[in-house]
Amino acid sequence: MGYDLGLTALAEPTHFWFRGFRAHVVPVIRGIAAGRHDLRMIDCGCGTGYNLTTLLQPYGQAFGFDMEPDALQRARSRGRPLVRADMEHMPFTSGSFDLATSFDVVHSVADDRAALGEISRLLKPGGHLVMNVTALDLLRGDHSDVWGEQRRYTRESGARLVEGAGLEVVRIAYLFASLVPMILALRTAQRMLRPFRAPSGDSELAVPAAPVNAILSGMVRGEAALARRLPMPFGSSLLVV
């Protein structure tokens, strides 16, 4: 894998995709918290730790783990409690968390069923998982190879995965339908050019010029507001609660 967490760290605060992601996820987590600020939370595959601080910290005590040393170093610089672990063997006591999150990780795990079984084990009775994964095989491209993507999901396969771990689906929804035409064109071109070049780096994480980024940010935020009332029929990501 050739991903660069430095690019991720630069993109997370302002890139239109991350703004859209937070527009979808923040209301979900706020609704689960239901006014509580004493939740015990775990971010499974926490990456740079940005989501620990931005999404979870307002609602209680947030822990995280990751396998990548660079990720842990960056996340620890935010002052969060972390351990080094993988998704299939989580070193935490069963039934110890009110909320587990996993954002763009499970699709890169060799055994996604084992990972979901571990997450299910960690949750208290009545606890919640909020998970985001990549969706739809036709949207594979350089980004998929750079990030070691093992699979992409549909609503049906995502539901089977979490239900197989003994969890009940509260909500399952495609995200970023508004970006699909752009993503499909880009990644189709990447696949067509594959015989002539190898994926190198992750250019999709580069923050566009300010006017373009502002327009796309407004578009994905508008979609997030609409999606709370009208489910999207497709998307490049899948959100499972």
MOJO-V848919 format. One record per residue. N is the residue number from 1. SS is DSSP state (2 for helix, 1 for strand, 0 for the rest). PHI is phi in degrees with one decimal (999 if undefined). PSI is psi in degrees with one decimal (NA if undefined). Layout:
N|SS|PHI|PSI / N|SS|PHI|PSI
This chain:
1|0|999|142.1 / 2|0|-117.9|27.1 / 3|0|-74.7|157.9 / 4|0|-125.9|108.7 / 5|2|-67.4|-20.5 / 6|2|-62.9|-40.7 / 7|2|-64.1|-40.3 / 8|2|-61.1|-46.9 / 9|2|-59.9|-37.6 / 10|2|-70.7|-33.8 / 11|2|-81.8|-33.4 / 12|2|-54.0|-42.0 / 13|0|-68.9|-32.7 / 14|0|-129.7|-17.8 / 15|0|-59.7|139.1 / 16|2|-58.0|-35.2 / 17|2|-63.5|-45.7 / 18|2|-67.6|-34.9 / 19|2|-62.7|-42.9 / 20|2|-65.6|-41.9 / 21|2|-55.7|-47.6 / 22|2|-66.9|-34.0 / 23|2|-62.7|-31.8 / 24|2|-78.5|-42.6 / 25|2|-87.4|-36.2 / 26|2|-56.3|-47.4 / 27|2|-63.0|-31.9 / 28|2|-65.1|-48.2 / 29|2|-67.1|-39.0 / 30|2|-60.3|-41.2 / 31|2|-66.2|-39.0 / 32|2|-64.9|-42.5 / 33|2|-64.1|-35.2 / 34|0|50.5|44.4 / 35|0|88.3|-5.6 / 36|0|-80.4|150.5 / 37|0|-132.8|22.3 / 38|0|-124.1|24.0 / 39|1|-71.8|146.9 / 40|1|-99.3|122.7 / 41|1|-130.0|148.5 / 42|1|-132.7|127.7 / 43|1|-100.7|112.4 / 44|1|-89.0|107.5 / 45|0|81.8|64.7 / 46|0|-78.1|-9.3 / 47|0|58.3|-129.9 / 48|0|-73.5|-9.9 / 49|0|86.4|1.8 / 50|2|-60.1|-41.2 / 51|2|-71.4|-28.5 / 52|2|-57.9|-43.8 / 53|2|-79.9|-46.4 / 54|2|-78.3|-43.1 / 55|2|-95.0|-36.9 / 56|2|-103.2|-37.1 / 57|2|-51.6|-36.7 / 58|2|-62.1|-14.8 / 59|2|-110.9|6.2 / 60|1|146.9|-143.9 / 61|1|-100.4|119.2 / 62|1|-111.8|126.4 / 63|1|-108.7|164.0 / 64|1|-151.1|160.2 / 65|1|-146.7|156.9 / 66|1|-159.0|161.6 / 67|0|-93.4|-23.1 / 68|0|-84.0|123.2 / 69|2|-57.2|-38.2 / 70|2|-63.0|-41.1 / 71|2|-61.8|-45.8 / 72|2|-64.2|-39.6 / 73|2|-62.3|-44.0 / 74|2|-66.8|-42.2 / 75|2|-68.3|-37.1 / 76|2|-66.8|-26.4 / 77|0|-66.4|-15.9 / 78|0|-89.0|-0.8 / 79|0|79.4|24.9 / 80|0|-96.0|148.8 / 81|1|-75.3|122.2 / 82|1|-137.5|155.9 / 83|1|-135.8|161.4 / 84|1|-94.4|120.9 / 85|0|-161.6|165.0 / 86|1|-110.2|167.9 / 87|0|-68.9|-21.7 / 88|0|-93.0|-8.6 / 89|1|-144.2|89.0 / 90|0|-96.5|119.9 / 91|0|-83.8|58.0 / 92|0|-132.5|154.4 / 93|0|-69.0|138.9 / 94|0|-60.2|145.0 / 95|0|63.6|36.7 / 96|0|-112.2|1.4 / 97|1|-130.0|141.1 / 98|1|-80.0|-31.1 / 99|1|-143.5|129.7 / 100|1|-115.7|140.1 / 101|1|-124.9|151.6 / 102|1|-151.6|111.7 / 103|1|-113.9|111.3 / 104|0|57.2|46.9 / 105|0|-126.2|-47.8 / 106|2|-58.4|-33.0 / 107|2|-67.7|-12.8 / 108|2|-104.8|3.6 / 109|0|-88.0|136.4 / 110|0|-59.0|-44.7 / 111|0|-118.4|90.2 / 112|2|-67.6|-29.1 / 113|2|-67.3|-39.4 / 114|2|-64.7|-40.4 / 115|2|-62.6|-44.5 / 116|2|-68.0|-33.3 / 117|2|-62.6|-39.9 / 118|2|-67.0|-44.0 / 119|2|-60.6|-44.9 / 120|2|-59.0|-40.5 / 121|2|-60.7|-35.7 / 122|2|-74.3|-22.3 / 123|1|-78.4|141.2 / 124|1|-69.1|158.8 / 125|1|-55.5|130.1 / 126|1|83.6|0.2 / 127|1|-72.9|168.1 / 128|1|-124.7|149.5 / 129|1|-114.2|134.0 / 130|1|-118.6|115.3 / 131|1|-128.4|137.2 / 132|1|-121.4|131.8 / 133|1|-137.5|165.5 / 134|1|-74.1|152.9 / 135|1|-129.5|148.6 / 136|0|70.0|114.0 / 137|2|-60.5|-30.4 / 138|2|-68.6|-9.0 / 139|2|-99.1|12.3 / 140|0|-66.9|147.6 / 141|0|-166.8|-158.1 / 142|2|-55.5|-40.8 / 143|2|-56.2|-39.1 / 144|2|-63.5|-43.1 / 145|2|-71.5|-41.9 / 146|2|-61.6|-37.7 / 147|0|-96.1|12.6 / 148|0|64.0|37.4 / 149|0|-67.8|124.5 / 150|0|-88.8|-29.1 / 151|0|-164.1|163.4 / 152|0|-125.0|156.6 / 153|1|-116.2|155.3 / 154|0|-106.6|173.2 / 155|2|-60.1|-36.8 / 156|2|-69.0|-46.6 / 157|2|-71.5|-33.1 / 158|2|-64.4|-41.8 / 159|2|-64.8|-43.1 / 160|2|-60.5|-39.0 / 161|2|-61.8|-50.4 / 162|2|-74.5|-35.2 / 163|2|-67.4|-31.8 / 164|2|-65.3|-21.6 / 165|0|-91.6|7.0 / 166|0|84.6|16.1 / 167|0|-101.6|151.3 / 168|0|-100.9|129.3 / 169|0|-74.5|119.6 / 170|0|-92.0|-40.3 / 171|0|-151.2|139.3 / 172|1|-141.8|126.9 / 173|1|-152.1|142.0 / 174|1|-76.0|144.8 / 175|1|-119.9|155.0 / 176|0|67.6|36.5 / 177|2|-58.1|-35.4 / 178|2|-65.4|-22.2 / 179|2|-93.5|-9.8 / 180|2|-58.4|-44.6 / 181|2|-57.7|-42.4 / 182|2|-66.9|-45.2 / 183|2|-65.1|-42.8 / 184|2|-61.9|-43.6 / 185|2|-63.2|-45.1 / 186|2|-63.7|-47.9 / 187|2|-77.9|-25.8 / 188|2|-64.7|-42.8 / 189|2|-63.1|-40.4 / 190|2|-61.8|-42.2 / 191|2|-67.5|-37.6 / 192|2|-66.1|-32.3 / 193|2|-88.4|-2.6 / 194|2|-55.0|-38.9 / 195|2|-63.1|-17.7 / 196|2|-106.2|-9.4 / 197|0|-160.1|158.4 / 198|0|-103.9|151.7 / 199|0|-59.5|135.9 / 200|0|-136.7|106.5 / 201|0|75.0|-174.0 / 202|0|-129.3|83.3 / 203|2|-66.5|-20.4 / 204|2|-68.3|-15.7 / 205|2|-85.7|-8.3 / 206|0|-67.8|131.7 / 207|0|-72.5|125.0 / 208|0|-65.4|171.0 / 209|0|-54.1|147.7 / 210|2|-51.5|-46.2 / 211|2|-63.5|-40.6 / 212|2|-66.5|-44.3 / 213|2|-62.2|-38.4 / 214|2|-66.0|-41.9 / 215|2|-64.7|-47.2 / 216|2|-67.6|-35.0 / 217|2|-61.9|-45.0 / 218|2|-62.3|-37.8 / 219|2|-65.7|-47.3 / 220|2|-73.2|-31.9 / 221|2|-67.5|-38.2 / 222|2|-63.5|-41.4 / 223|2|-60.9|-42.4 / 224|2|-59.9|-41.4 / 225|2|-65.0|-41.9 / 226|2|-67.2|-38.7 / 227|2|-65.7|-20.4 / 228|0|-70.8|-14.5 / 229|0|-116.3|-28.5 / 230|0|-134.2|107.9 / 231|0|-59.5|140.1 / 232|0|-80.5|140.9 / 233|0|-78.4|-13.5 / 234|0|-160.9|172.4 / 235|0|176.7|168.8 / 236|0|-87.7|-13.1 / 237|1|-130.6|161.3 / 238|1|-128.0|125.9 / 239|1|-102.8|126.8 / 240|1|-123.8|129.0 / 241|0|-117.9|NA
